[in-house]
Amino acid sequence: MSKTAVVYWSNTGNTEAMAEEVAKGAREAGAAADVFSVSEFDPSKLSEYTGIAFGCPAMGSENLEDSEFEPVWDSVKNSLEGKKVVLFGSYGWGDGEWMRNWKEAAPCHIIDTYICTEAPGPDEEAACRALGAETV
């Protein structure tokens, strides 16, 4: 059975809501899925997962959150080859540059990305579930 980890950082709750929908999509597609805030995720458990979804909103001038999220991302990014990896997050300004930069800098193949503006509504929730299904 496929197993997906959904690892996120959220300041306002928008990315957390997205994470729950991503996990729901992975489960609906037949995987077991665990949701972790980045502070709860133990990078040594990465080998237990065949798929992984990382979620982080845009911060500052469209950057990853750098005190909690980015250190964990940096600790696992070189161990993701061969896994089904997707990225997601929310933002309230800019044009999604942080997501493009994040994907381009990843040292592994990123299957897909998804961003939404502010809080996810029904359409965005469905898109998050579809993203989660891609990790299976």
N, CA, C and O atoms as CSV, one atom per row, in Angstrom:
chain,resi,resn,atom,element,x,y,z
A,1,MET,N,N,0.831,-1.185,0.000
A,1,MET,CA,C,0.000,0.000,0.000
A,1,MET,C,C,0.871,1.243,0.000
A,1,MET,O,O,1.876,1.309,0.707
A,2,SER,N,N,0.485,2.210,-0.786
A,2,SER,CA,C,1.179,3.498,-0.802
A,2,SER,C,C,0.948,4.222,0.510
A,2,SER,O,O,-0.087,4.068,1.160
A,3,LYS,N,N,1.931,5.008,0.876
A,3,LYS,CA,C,1.825,5.788,2.103
A,3,LYS,C,C,2.342,7.189,1.818
A,3,LYS,O,O,3.454,7.360,1.319
A,4,THR,N,N,1.527,8.194,2.139
A,4,THR,CA,C,1.860,9.591,1.864
A,4,THR,C,C,2.025,10.366,3.159
A,4,THR,O,O,1.231,10.217,4.088
A,5,ALA,N,N,3.048,11.183,3.215
A,5,ALA,CA,C,3.224,12.148,4.305
A,5,ALA,C,C,2.870,13.522,3.761
A,5,ALA,O,O,3.332,13.913,2.689
A,6,VAL,N,N,2.060,14.242,4.493
A,6,VAL,CA,C,1.726,15.623,4.152
A,6,VAL,C,C,2.356,16.486,5.237
A,6,VAL,O,O,1.939,16.434,6.394
A,7,VAL,N,N,3.356,17.276,4.867
A,7,VAL,CA,C,4.132,18.067,5.812
A,7,VAL,C,C,3.917,19.538,5.466
A,7,VAL,O,O,4.146,19.953,4.330
A,8,TYR,N,N,3.481,20.319,6.441
A,8,TYR,CA,C,3.132,21.709,6.138
A,8,TYR,C,C,3.548,22.651,7.257
A,8,TYR,O,O,3.801,22.237,8.388
A,9,TRP,N,N,3.612,23.930,6.906
A,9,TRP,CA,C,3.731,25.029,7.868
A,9,TRP,C,C,2.610,25.990,7.538
A,9,TRP,O,O,2.363,26.287,6.369
A,10,SER,N,N,1.931,26.478,8.562
A,10,SER,CA,C,0.813,27.391,8.344
A,10,SER,C,C,0.808,28.469,9.410
A,10,SER,O,O,0.983,28.185,10.595
A,11,ASN,N,N,0.611,29.688,8.989
A,11,ASN,CA,C,0.548,30.807,9.922
A,11,ASN,C,C,-0.898,31.188,10.216
A,11,ASN,O,O,-1.245,31.466,11.364
A,12,THR,N,N,-1.734,31.203,9.195
A,12,THR,CA,C,-3.118,31.651,9.347
A,12,THR,C,C,-4.124,30.517,9.324
A,12,THR,O,O,-5.305,30.740,9.588
A,13,GLY,N,N,-3.685,29.303,9.015
A,13,GLY,CA,C,-4.576,28.157,8.917
A,13,GLY,C,C,-4.939,27.789,7.492
A,13,GLY,O,O,-5.506,26.720,7.264
A,14,ASN,N,N,-4.627,28.652,6.515
A,14,ASN,CA,C,-4.977,28.355,5.123
A,14,ASN,C,C,-4.212,27.148,4.597
A,14,ASN,O,O,-4.809,26.255,3.996
A,15,THR,N,N,-2.912,27.109,4.812
A,15,THR,CA,C,-2.107,25.981,4.321
A,15,THR,C,C,-2.418,24.719,5.113
A,15,THR,O,O,-2.349,23.618,4.566
A,16,GLU,N,N,-2.754,24.857,6.373
A,16,GLU,CA,C,-3.177,23.696,7.161
A,16,GLU,C,C,-4.459,23.100,6.574
A,16,GLU,O,O,-4.568,21.880,6.445
A,17,ALA,N,N,-5.422,23.943,6.219
A,17,ALA,CA,C,-6.667,23.456,5.605
A,17,ALA,C,C,-6.362,22.751,4.287
A,17,ALA,O,O,-6.963,21.722,3.977
A,18,MET,N,N,-5.439,23.298,3.521
A,18,MET,CA,C,-5.033,22.659,2.270
A,18,MET,C,C,-4.421,21.295,2.546
A,18,MET,O,O,-4.703,20.330,1.836
A,19,ALA,N,N,-3.576,21.209,3.584
A,19,ALA,CA,C,-2.903,19.948,3.926
A,19,ALA,C,C,-3.925,18.855,4.228
A,19,ALA,O,O,-3.760,17.715,3.796
A,20,GLU,N,N,-4.960,19.193,4.955
A,20,GLU,CA,C,-5.996,18.205,5.284
A,20,GLU,C,C,-6.682,17.698,4.015
A,20,GLU,O,O,-6.996,16.512,3.914
A,21,GLU,N,N,-6.914,18.579,3.057
A,21,GLU,CA,C,-7.549,18.171,1.799
A,21,GLU,C,C,-6.598,17.340,0.941
A,21,GLU,O,O,-7.033,16.392,0.286
A,22,VAL,N,N,-5.318,17.677,0.933
A,22,VAL,CA,C,-4.327,16.883,0.197
A,22,VAL,C,C,-4.314,15.459,0.760
A,22,VAL,O,O,-4.316,14.490,0.002
A,23,ALA,N,N,-4.299,15.336,2.082
A,23,ALA,CA,C,-4.311,14.010,2.711
A,23,ALA,C,C,-5.590,13.260,2.373
A,23,ALA,O,O,-5.554,12.058,2.109
A,24,LYS,N,N,-6.713,13.956,2.378
A,24,LYS,CA,C,-7.989,13.332,2.029
A,24,LYS,C,C,-7.927,12.778,0.606
A,24,LYS,O,O,-8.410,11.674,0.351
A,25,GLY,N,N,-7.340,13.530,-0.315
A,25,GLY,CA,C,-7.216,13.064,-1.694
A,25,GLY,C,C,-6.339,11.834,-1.816
A,25,GLY,O,O,-6.647,10.927,-2.590
A,26,ALA,N,N,-5.246,11.790,-1.060
A,26,ALA,CA,C,-4.380,10.610,-1.075
A,26,ALA,C,C,-5.136,9.395,-0.538
A,26,ALA,O,O,-5.030,8.295,-1.083
A,27,ARG,N,N,-5.897,9.606,0.531
A,27,ARG,CA,C,-6.672,8.489,1.105
A,27,ARG,C,C,-7.747,8.006,0.135
A,27,ARG,O,O,-7.950,6.802,-0.024
A,28,GLU,N,N,-8.434,8.949,-0.514
A,28,GLU,CA,C,-9.469,8.575,-1.480
A,28,GLU,C,C,-8.886,7.791,-2.654
A,28,GLU,O,O,-9.578,6.987,-3.278
A,29,ALA,N,N,-7.598,8.034,-2.951
A,29,ALA,CA,C,-6.926,7.321,-4.041
A,29,ALA,C,C,-6.330,5.992,-3.582
A,29,ALA,O,O,-5.729,5.275,-4.381
A,30,GLY,N,N,-6.492,5.658,-2.299
A,30,GLY,CA,C,-6.063,4.350,-1.815
A,30,GLY,C,C,-4.819,4.317,-0.958
A,30,GLY,O,O,-4.369,3.232,-0.587
A,31,ALA,N,N,-4.246,5.454,-0.631
A,31,ALA,CA,C,-3.032,5.477,0.191
A,31,ALA,C,C,-3.379,5.688,1.655
A,31,ALA,O,O,-4.441,6.213,1.989
A,32,ALA,N,N,-2.483,5.279,2.504
A,32,ALA,CA,C,-2.518,5.729,3.892
A,32,ALA,C,C,-1.872,7.112,3.872
A,32,ALA,O,O,-0.917,7.329,3.126
A,33,ALA,N,N,-2.363,8.033,4.660
A,33,ALA,CA,C,-1.797,9.390,4.654
A,33,ALA,C,C,-1.700,9.921,6.068
A,33,ALA,O,O,-2.652,9.844,6.845
A,34,ASP,N,N,-0.540,10.458,6.391
A,34,ASP,CA,C,-0.297,11.078,7.687
A,34,ASP,C,C,-0.050,12.558,7.462
A,34,ASP,O,O,0.661,12.940,6.533
A,35,VAL,N,N,-0.634,13.392,8.309
A,35,VAL,CA,C,-0.478,14.844,8.216
A,35,VAL,C,C,0.377,15.304,9.392
A,35,VAL,O,O,0.112,14.957,10.543
A,36,PHE,N,N,1.412,16.092,9.082
A,36,PHE,CA,C,2.326,16.602,10.103
A,36,PHE,C,C,2.511,18.108,9.932
A,36,PHE,O,O,2.741,18.581,8.819
A,37,SER,N,N,2.412,18.858,11.017
A,37,SER,CA,C,2.962,20.204,10.943
A,37,SER,C,C,4.473,19.995,10.864
A,37,SER,O,O,4.986,18.986,11.347
A,38,VAL,N,N,5.169,20.920,10.271
A,38,VAL,CA,C,6.603,20.712,10.053
A,38,VAL,C,C,7.345,20.482,11.375
A,38,VAL,O,O,8.342,19.761,11.406
A,39,SER,N,N,6.867,21.088,12.459
A,39,SER,CA,C,7.524,20.891,13.756
A,39,SER,C,C,7.304,19.482,14.304
A,39,SER,O,O,8.037,19.047,15.192
A,40,GLU,N,N,6.303,18.761,13.786
A,40,GLU,CA,C,6.025,17.391,14.227
A,40,GLU,C,C,6.697,16.338,13.354
A,40,GLU,O,O,6.770,15.170,13.737
A,41,PHE,N,N,7.187,16.740,12.186
A,41,PHE,CA,C,7.725,15.767,11.235
A,41,PHE,C,C,9.149,15.384,11.592
A,41,PHE,O,O,10.001,16.240,11.829
A,42,ASP,N,N,9.389,14.088,11.627
A,42,ASP,CA,C,10.724,13.569,11.889
A,42,ASP,C,C,11.327,13.130,10.557
A,42,ASP,O,O,10.915,12.110,10.005
A,43,PRO,N,N,12.295,13.883,10.032
A,43,PRO,CA,C,12.863,13.545,8.728
A,43,PRO,C,C,13.416,12.121,8.637
A,43,PRO,O,O,13.526,11.581,7.536
A,44,SER,N,N,13.762,11.506,9.758
A,44,SER,CA,C,14.278,10.132,9.711
A,44,SER,C,C,13.194,9.144,9.280
A,44,SER,O,O,13.516,8.015,8.908
A,45,LYS,N,N,11.940,9.529,9.320
A,45,LYS,CA,C,10.834,8.660,8.914
A,45,LYS,C,C,10.510,8.769,7.424
A,45,LYS,O,O,9.578,8.120,6.948
A,46,LEU,N,N,11.252,9.567,6.700
A,46,LEU,CA,C,10.995,9.785,5.277
A,46,LEU,C,C,10.947,8.469,4.506
A,46,LEU,O,O,10.150,8.330,3.578
A,47,SER,N,N,11.776,7.514,4.873
A,47,SER,CA,C,11.838,6.245,4.146
A,47,SER,C,C,10.545,5.435,4.253
A,47,SER,O,O,10.347,4.502,3.475
A,48,GLU,N,N,9.665,5.769,5.194
A,48,GLU,CA,C,8.399,5.061,5.357
A,48,GLU,C,C,7.365,5.464,4.305
A,48,GLU,O,O,6.330,4.809,4.179
A,49,TYR,N,N,7.630,6.525,3.553
A,49,TYR,CA,C,6.631,7.100,2.656
A,49,TYR,C,C,7.040,6.977,1.196
A,49,TYR,O,O,8.197,7.198,0.835
A,50,THR,N,N,6.059,6.618,0.358
A,50,THR,CA,C,6.286,6.552,-1.084
A,50,THR,C,C,5.934,7.871,-1.757
A,50,THR,O,O,6.447,8.185,-2.831
A,51,GLY,N,N,5.067,8.632,-1.127
A,51,GLY,CA,C,4.685,9.947,-1.627
A,51,GLY,C,C,4.803,10.965,-0.519
A,51,GLY,O,O,4.644,10.638,0.657
A,52,ILE,N,N,5.082,12.197,-0.893
A,52,ILE,CA,C,5.184,13.248,0.120
A,52,ILE,C,C,4.711,14.566,-0.477
A,52,ILE,O,O,5.065,14.929,-1.599
A,53,ALA,N,N,3.911,15.259,0.299
A,53,ALA,CA,C,3.396,16.568,-0.097
A,53,ALA,C,C,3.916,17.584,0.906
A,53,ALA,O,O,3.754,17.418,2.115
A,54,PHE,N,N,4.536,18.626,0.399
A,54,PHE,CA,C,5.051,19.698,1.245
A,54,PHE,C,C,4.224,20.943,1.012
A,54,PHE,O,O,3.989,21.332,-0.132
A,55,GLY,N,N,3.778,21.577,2.102
A,55,GLY,CA,C,2.989,22.792,1.985
A,55,GLY,C,C,3.567,23.926,2.794
A,55,GLY,O,O,3.875,23.777,3.976
A,56,CYS,N,N,3.711,25.073,2.135
A,56,CYS,CA,C,4.217,26.262,2.808
A,56,CYS,C,C,3.663,27.488,2.098
A,56,CYS,O,O,3.731,27.570,0.871
A,57,PRO,N,N,3.115,28.444,2.843
A,57,PRO,CA,C,2.630,29.662,2.209
A,57,PRO,C,C,3.789,30.573,1.811
A,57,PRO,O,O,4.924,30.396,2.253
A,58,ALA,N,N,3.476,31.542,0.974
A,58,ALA,CA,C,4.461,32.567,0.634
A,58,ALA,C,C,4.666,33.457,1.849
A,58,ALA,O,O,3.706,33.845,2.515
A,59,MET,N,N,5.894,33.771,2.127
A,59,MET,CA,C,6.226,34.652,3.239
A,59,MET,C,C,6.998,35.854,2.695
A,59,MET,O,O,7.654,35.759,1.657
A,60,GLY,N,N,6.918,36.961,3.386
A,60,GLY,CA,C,7.693,38.145,3.015
A,60,GLY,C,C,7.532,38.499,1.562
A,60,GLY,O,O,6.424,38.744,1.085
A,61,SER,N,N,8.647,38.526,0.858
A,61,SER,CA,C,8.616,38.848,-0.573
A,61,SER,C,C,8.604,37.562,-1.379
A,61,SER,O,O,9.456,37.348,-2.242
A,62,GLU,N,N,7.625,36.701,-1.088
A,62,GLU,CA,C,7.435,35.407,-1.743
A,62,GLU,C,C,8.619,34.468,-1.523
A,62,GLU,O,O,9.337,34.106,-2.456
A,63,ASN,N,N,8.795,34.094,-0.278
A,63,ASN,CA,C,9.822,33.138,0.132
A,63,ASN,C,C,9.177,32.044,0.971
A,63,ASN,O,O,8.052,32.196,1.447
A,64,LEU,N,N,9.904,30.929,1.151
A,64,LEU,CA,C,9.482,29.901,2.093
A,64,LEU,C,C,9.679,30.424,3.509
A,64,LEU,O,O,10.557,31.251,3.755
A,65,GLU,N,N,8.861,29.942,4.437
A,65,GLU,CA,C,9.042,30.285,5.846
A,65,GLU,C,C,10.404,29.736,6.269
A,65,GLU,O,O,10.678,28.551,6.080
A,66,ASP,N,N,11.262,30.594,6.844
A,66,ASP,CA,C,12.667,30.210,7.023
A,66,ASP,C,C,13.080,29.756,8.419
A,66,ASP,O,O,14.205,29.283,8.583
A,67,SER,N,N,12.228,29.877,9.428
A,67,SER,CA,C,12.679,29.456,10.758
A,67,SER,C,C,12.311,28.006,11.075
A,67,SER,O,O,13.049,27.331,11.793
A,68,GLU,N,N,11.182,27.514,10.552
A,68,GLU,CA,C,10.784,26.126,10.804
A,68,GLU,C,C,10.732,25.296,9.521
A,68,GLU,O,O,11.299,24.205,9.459
A,69,PHE,N,N,10.056,25.813,8.503
A,69,PHE,CA,C,9.830,25.001,7.312
A,69,PHE,C,C,11.103,24.776,6.504
A,69,PHE,O,O,11.457,23.634,6.212
A,70,GLU,N,N,11.782,25.839,6.146
A,70,GLU,CA,C,12.938,25.706,5.261
A,70,GLU,C,C,14.028,24.785,5.813
A,70,GLU,O,O,14.604,24.022,5.038
A,71,PRO,N,N,14.344,24.817,7.125
A,71,PRO,CA,C,15.344,23.865,7.632
A,71,PRO,C,C,14.937,22.395,7.443
A,71,PRO,O,O,15.782,21.553,7.139
A,72,VAL,N,N,13.653,22.090,7.622
A,72,VAL,CA,C,13.207,20.711,7.414
A,72,VAL,C,C,13.282,20.367,5.929
A,72,VAL,O,O,13.774,19.300,5.562
A,73,TRP,N,N,12.790,21.274,5.068
A,73,TRP,CA,C,12.885,21.050,3.617
A,73,TRP,C,C,14.339,20.792,3.226
A,73,TRP,O,O,14.633,19.843,2.500
A,74,ASP,N,N,15.242,21.639,3.710
A,74,ASP,CA,C,16.660,21.484,3.367
A,74,ASP,C,C,17.224,20.147,3.857
A,74,ASP,O,O,18.125,19.588,3.230
A,75,SER,N,N,16.701,19.633,4.970
A,75,SER,CA,C,17.226,18.380,5.511
A,75,SER,C,C,16.745,17.153,4.738
A,75,SER,O,O,17.371,16.097,4.820
A,76,VAL,N,N,15.651,17.271,3.993
A,76,VAL,CA,C,15.113,16.099,3.291
A,76,VAL,C,C,15.165,16.205,1.771
A,76,VAL,O,O,15.038,15.185,1.093
A,77,LYS,N,N,15.341,17.368,1.225
A,77,LYS,CA,C,15.191,17.552,-0.228
A,77,LYS,C,C,16.115,16.672,-1.065
A,77,LYS,O,O,15.755,16.291,-2.179
A,78,ASN,N,N,17.280,16.347,-0.558
A,78,ASN,CA,C,18.201,15.498,-1.323
A,78,ASN,C,C,17.903,14.006,-1.169
A,78,ASN,O,O,18.589,13.173,-1.760
A,79,SER,N,N,16.891,13.670,-0.384
A,79,SER,CA,C,16.497,12.271,-0.178
A,79,SER,C,C,15.150,11.956,-0.817
A,79,SER,O,O,14.551,10.927,-0.503
A,80,LEU,N,N,14.663,12.813,-1.699
A,80,LEU,CA,C,13.326,12.653,-2.260
A,80,LEU,C,C,13.278,11.964,-3.617
A,80,LEU,O,O,12.195,11.650,-4.111
A,81,GLU,N,N,14.421,11.727,-4.217
A,81,GLU,CA,C,14.429,11.087,-5.539
A,81,GLU,C,C,13.727,9.736,-5.457
A,81,GLU,O,O,13.962,8.957,-4.533
A,82,GLY,N,N,12.878,9.473,-6.419
A,82,GLY,CA,C,12.143,8.221,-6.466
A,82,GLY,C,C,10.817,8.259,-5.721
A,82,GLY,O,O,10.047,7.300,-5.785
A,83,LYS,N,N,10.539,9.343,-5.020
A,83,LYS,CA,C,9.263,9.501,-4.327
A,83,LYS,C,C,8.342,10.375,-5.175
A,83,LYS,O,O,8.809,11.162,-5.999
A,84,LYS,N,N,7.052,10.236,-4.973
A,84,LYS,CA,C,6.072,11.082,-5.652
A,84,LYS,C,C,5.905,12.337,-4.804
A,84,LYS,O,O,5.296,12.291,-3.736
A,85,VAL,N,N,6.442,13.451,-5.275
A,85,VAL,CA,C,6.508,14.688,-4.499
A,85,VAL,C,C,5.649,15.766,-5.144
A,85,VAL,O,O,5.733,16.009,-6.348
A,86,VAL,N,N,4.816,16.414,-4.318
A,86,VAL,CA,C,4.034,17.562,-4.745
A,86,VAL,C,C,4.253,18.695,-3.748
A,86,VAL,O,O,4.603,18.464,-2.591
A,87,LEU,N,N,4.041,19.914,-4.216
A,87,LEU,CA,C,4.190,21.113,-3.396
A,87,LEU,C,C,2.892,21.901,-3.436
A,87,LEU,O,O,2.211,21.934,-4.461
A,88,PHE,N,N,2.551,22.537,-2.319
A,88,PHE,CA,C,1.347,23.362,-2.276
A,88,PHE,C,C,1.519,24.493,-1.276
A,88,PHE,O,O,2.407,24.454,-0.424
A,89,GLY,N,N,0.668,25.492,-1.388
A,89,GLY,CA,C,0.687,26.596,-0.442
A,89,GLY,C,C,-0.298,27.674,-0.836
A,89,GLY,O,O,-0.909,27.631,-1.904
A,90,SER,N,N,-0.437,28.638,0.049
A,90,SER,CA,C,-1.346,29.745,-0.192
A,90,SER,C,C,-0.578,31.066,-0.132
A,90,SER,O,O,0.522,31.150,0.414
A,91,TYR,N,N,-1.189,32.071,-0.704
A,91,TYR,CA,C,-0.591,33.397,-0.663
A,91,TYR,C,C,-1.682,34.437,-0.833
A,91,TYR,O,O,-2.791,34.130,-1.271
A,92,GLY,N,N,-1.354,35.668,-0.481
A,92,GLY,CA,C,-2.332,36.736,-0.581
A,92,GLY,C,C,-1.843,37.905,-1.407
A,92,GLY,O,O,-2.530,38.921,-1.519
A,93,TRP,N,N,-0.678,37.773,-1.978
A,93,TRP,CA,C,-0.109,38.842,-2.793
A,93,TRP,C,C,0.859,38.215,-3.773
A,93,TRP,O,O,1.148,37.021,-3.680
A,94,GLY,N,N,1.358,38.988,-4.697
A,94,GLY,CA,C,2.345,38.492,-5.650
A,94,GLY,C,C,1.703,37.627,-6.713
A,94,GLY,O,O,0.490,37.657,-6.918
A,95,ASP,N,N,2.537,36.858,-7.381
A,95,ASP,CA,C,2.038,36.054,-8.505
A,95,ASP,C,C,2.431,34.588,-8.417
A,95,ASP,O,O,2.365,33.870,-9.415
A,96,GLY,N,N,2.836,34.138,-7.244
A,96,GLY,CA,C,3.217,32.739,-7.073
A,96,GLY,C,C,4.680,32.458,-7.353
A,96,GLY,O,O,5.071,31.306,-7.547
A,97,GLU,N,N,5.484,33.496,-7.375
A,97,GLU,CA,C,6.908,33.327,-7.671
A,97,GLU,C,C,7.589,32.360,-6.712
A,97,GLU,O,O,8.458,31.590,-7.122
A,98,TRP,N,N,7.197,32.393,-5.416
A,98,TRP,CA,C,7.843,31.509,-4.439
A,98,TRP,C,C,7.659,30.049,-4.822
A,98,TRP,O,O,8.565,29.240,-4.621
A,99,MET,N,N,6.497,29.697,-5.373
A,99,MET,CA,C,6.251,28.306,-5.750
A,99,MET,C,C,7.095,27.928,-6.963
A,99,MET,O,O,7.671,26.840,-6.996
A,100,ARG,N,N,7.174,28.794,-7.943
A,100,ARG,CA,C,8.017,28.517,-9.124
A,100,ARG,C,C,9.473,28.352,-8.708
A,100,ARG,O,O,10.153,27.433,-9.165
A,101,ASN,N,N,9.947,29.236,-7.846
A,101,ASN,CA,C,11.336,29.153,-7.381
A,101,ASN,C,C,11.581,27.878,-6.576
A,101,ASN,O,O,12.617,27.230,-6.726
A,102,TRP,N,N,10.636,27.529,-5.736
A,102,TRP,CA,C,10.740,26.325,-4.904
A,102,TRP,C,C,10.834,25.090,-5.793
A,102,TRP,O,O,11.698,24.238,-5.586
A,103,LYS,N,N,9.949,24.991,-6.781
A,103,LYS,CA,C,9.944,23.844,-7.681
A,103,LYS,C,C,11.237,23.778,-8.494
A,103,LYS,O,O,11.834,22.710,-8.628
A,104,GLU,N,N,11.669,24.915,-9.034
A,104,GLU,CA,C,12.882,24.940,-9.860
A,104,GLU,C,C,14.128,24.569,-9.072
A,104,GLU,O,O,15.049,23.965,-9.622
A,105,ALA,N,N,14.169,24.923,-7.791
A,105,ALA,CA,C,15.350,24.652,-6.971
A,105,ALA,C,C,15.361,23.244,-6.374
A,105,ALA,O,O,16.382,22.802,-5.848
A,106,ALA,N,N,14.239,22.545,-6.452
A,106,ALA,CA,C,14.167,21.202,-5.876
A,106,ALA,C,C,15.115,20.263,-6.615
A,106,ALA,O,O,15.133,20.248,-7.845
A,107,PRO,N,N,15.902,19.480,-5.880
A,107,PRO,CA,C,16.850,18.562,-6.514
A,107,PRO,C,C,16.217,17.234,-6.945
A,107,PRO,O,O,16.931,16.279,-7.252
A,108,CYS,N,N,14.896,17.169,-6.968
A,108,CYS,CA,C,14.186,15.956,-7.363
A,108,CYS,C,C,13.050,16.357,-8.295
A,108,CYS,O,O,12.757,17.539,-8.473
A,109,HIS,N,N,12.423,15.356,-8.881
A,109,HIS,CA,C,11.282,15.621,-9.760
A,109,HIS,C,C,10.055,15.967,-8.915
A,109,HIS,O,O,9.665,15.198,-8.036
A,110,ILE,N,N,9.460,17.108,-9.181
A,110,ILE,CA,C,8.219,17.512,-8.529
A,110,ILE,C,C,7.094,17.184,-9.501
A,110,ILE,O,O,7.065,17.716,-10.611
A,111,ILE,N,N,6.171,16.320,-9.104
A,111,ILE,CA,C,5.081,15.898,-9.974
A,111,ILE,C,C,4.171,17.061,-10.321
A,111,ILE,O,O,3.804,17.250,-11.480
A,112,ASP,N,N,3.807,17.844,-9.302
A,112,ASP,CA,C,2.858,18.923,-9.526
A,112,ASP,C,C,2.919,19.900,-8.364
A,112,ASP,O,O,3.480,19.602,-7.309
A,113,THR,N,N,2.331,21.077,-8.576
A,113,THR,CA,C,2.221,22.087,-7.535
A,113,THR,C,C,0.805,22.652,-7.553
A,113,THR,O,O,0.093,22.556,-8.552
A,114,TYR,N,N,0.419,23.237,-6.436
A,114,TYR,CA,C,-0.869,23.924,-6.392
A,114,TYR,C,C,-0.778,25.078,-5.403
A,114,TYR,O,O,-0.281,24.925,-4.288
A,115,ILE,N,N,-1.268,26.233,-5.834
A,115,ILE,CA,C,-1.350,27.386,-4.953
A,115,ILE,C,C,-2.764,27.945,-4.992
A,115,ILE,O,O,-3.448,27.881,-6.013
A,116,CYS,N,N,-3.178,28.484,-3.876
A,116,CYS,CA,C,-4.464,29.184,-3.859
A,116,CYS,C,C,-4.277,30.515,-3.152
A,116,CYS,O,O,-3.372,30.691,-2.335
A,117,THR,N,N,-5.145,31.432,-3.483
A,117,THR,CA,C,-5.118,32.749,-2.872
A,117,THR,C,C,-5.972,32.711,-1.615
A,117,THR,O,O,-7.159,32.389,-1.665
A,118,GLU,N,N,-5.356,33.041,-0.495
A,118,GLU,CA,C,-6.048,33.095,0.792
A,118,GLU,C,C,-6.596,31.722,1.196
A,118,GLU,O,O,-5.948,30.704,0.949
A,119,ALA,N,N,-7.765,31.685,1.806
A,119,ALA,CA,C,-8.347,30.438,2.311
A,119,ALA,C,C,-8.945,29.615,1.174
A,119,ALA,O,O,-9.560,30.171,0.265
A,120,PRO,N,N,-8.768,28.296,1.217
A,120,PRO,CA,C,-9.353,27.462,0.162
A,120,PRO,C,C,-10.872,27.364,0.293
A,120,PRO,O,O,-11.411,27.147,1.378
A,121,GLY,N,N,-11.545,27.531,-0.848
A,121,GLY,CA,C,-12.984,27.310,-0.929
A,121,GLY,C,C,-13.228,25.943,-1.535
A,121,GLY,O,O,-12.291,25.155,-1.659
A,122,PRO,N,N,-14.453,25.641,-1.912
A,122,PRO,CA,C,-14.774,24.310,-2.451
A,122,PRO,C,C,-13.956,23.929,-3.691
A,122,PRO,O,O,-13.528,22.780,-3.799
A,123,ASP,N,N,-13.729,24.844,-4.618
A,123,ASP,CA,C,-12.944,24.528,-5.816
A,123,ASP,C,C,-11.487,24.245,-5.460
A,123,ASP,O,O,-10.877,23.318,-5.992
A,124,GLU,N,N,-10.945,25.046,-4.565
A,124,GLU,CA,C,-9.552,24.858,-4.140
A,124,GLU,C,C,-9.398,23.565,-3.332
A,124,GLU,O,O,-8.388,22.873,-3.458
A,125,GLU,N,N,-10.378,23.242,-2.519
A,125,GLU,CA,C,-10.340,21.986,-1.760
A,125,GLU,C,C,-10.316,20.793,-2.718
A,125,GLU,O,O,-9.570,19.837,-2.505
A,126,ALA,N,N,-11.129,20.850,-3.766
A,126,ALA,CA,C,-11.139,19.764,-4.759
A,126,ALA,C,C,-9.789,19.666,-5.459
A,126,ALA,O,O,-9.304,18.565,-5.720
A,127,ALA,N,N,-9.179,20.811,-5.765
A,127,ALA,CA,C,-7.861,20.807,-6.405
A,127,ALA,C,C,-6.807,20.217,-5.466
A,127,ALA,O,O,-5.907,19.509,-5.916
A,128,CYS,N,N,-6.912,20.502,-4.175
A,128,CYS,CA,C,-5.981,19.931,-3.201
A,128,CYS,C,C,-6.146,18.415,-3.110
A,128,CYS,O,O,-5.157,17.687,-3.014
A,129,ARG,N,N,-7.384,17.940,-3.140
A,129,ARG,CA,C,-7.601,16.491,-3.118
A,129,ARG,C,C,-7.021,15.835,-4.363
A,129,ARG,O,O,-6.436,14.754,-4.286
A,130,ALA,N,N,-7.182,16.490,-5.515
A,130,ALA,CA,C,-6.589,15.953,-6.755
A,130,ALA,C,C,-5.071,15.913,-6.640
A,130,ALA,O,O,-4.441,14.962,-7.103
A,131,LEU,N,N,-4.481,16.931,-6.031
A,131,LEU,CA,C,-3.025,16.956,-5.836
A,131,LEU,C,C,-2.608,15.792,-4.945
A,131,LEU,O,O,-1.624,15.112,-5.238
A,132,GLY,N,N,-3.337,15.556,-3.868
A,132,GLY,CA,C,-3.022,14.442,-2.970
A,132,GLY,C,C,-3.081,13.103,-3.679
A,132,GLY,O,O,-2.268,12.220,-3.406
A,133,ALA,N,N,-4.034,12.942,-4.588
A,133,ALA,CA,C,-4.158,11.695,-5.331
A,133,ALA,C,C,-2.927,11.430,-6.199
A,133,ALA,O,O,-2.611,10.281,-6.507
A,134,GLU,N,N,-2.243,12.496,-6.587
A,134,GLU,CA,C,-1.034,12.339,-7.409
A,134,GLU,C,C,0.135,11.735,-6.647
A,134,GLU,O,O,1.111,11.303,-7.260
A,135,THR,N,N,0.056,11.697,-5.330
A,135,THR,CA,C,1.140,11.115,-4.528
A,135,THR,C,C,1.021,9.607,-4.380
A,135,THR,O,O,1.895,8.966,-3.797
A,136,VAL,N,N,-0.054,9.041,-4.903
A,136,VAL,CA,C,-0.315,7.598,-4.762
A,136,VAL,C,C,0.280,6.839,-5.931
A,136,VAL,O,O,0.167,5.615,-5.995
